[in-house]
Amino acid sequence: MSHLKPGTLCVIVGGCPENLGLIVEVVCHLGRHDGREDAYEIKTVTSRKFNQMWRGSRLVKGYSTEAITDRHKLRPLVNLGDEPPMAEAQEKLDELAV
């Protein structure tokens, strides 16, 4: 998976069940951290606390607006203006095939 830049908005797609679907912002890429292969520091975009967080081996009511999570639990939101139209991408692939 590609590295996410600070400021990237993402949706949570794994982890604590009550946090699924939350929109968060990447604070920084931590890499290997506390037993995680590819960790990120994230924060809520609304400044509300996370619904759930791990405290030791228990899930508890969220107590912070910042957390550390694994990359595979985050899906970046894409700005449609940043992506070329599909037809344009196919044209480039066709040019390379010639």
Residue, then its C-alpha position, 0 to 999 in steps of 0.5 A: m500500500s502507498h504511504l499517506k501524506p499528512g493532511t490526507l483525509c481517510v475513512i476508517v474501514g477496519g478496527c474498532p466497530e464503532n469507528l467504522g466509517l469515521i472520516v479522519e485526517v492523517v497526522c503523520h506516518l510512523g512506520r514500524h511502531d509498537g508492534r505494527e508494521d505500518a502505523y499512522e497517527i490520525k485525528t478526527v476531523t470534527s474534533r470529536k473523540f473516537n467512539q471506541m479505543w483500545r486501552g490495553s486489551r479492552l475496548v473502551k469509550g473513546y477518550s481522545t481525538e488522536a489515535i494510532t492505527d494500521r495503514h490497512k484500516l484506512r482508505p484515502l478519500v480521493n478528490l475527483g479533480d485529482e484523477p484523470p478521466m477513465a477514457e484519458a487513462q485508457e488512451k495512455l495505456d493504448e499508447l504504451a501498448v503500441 
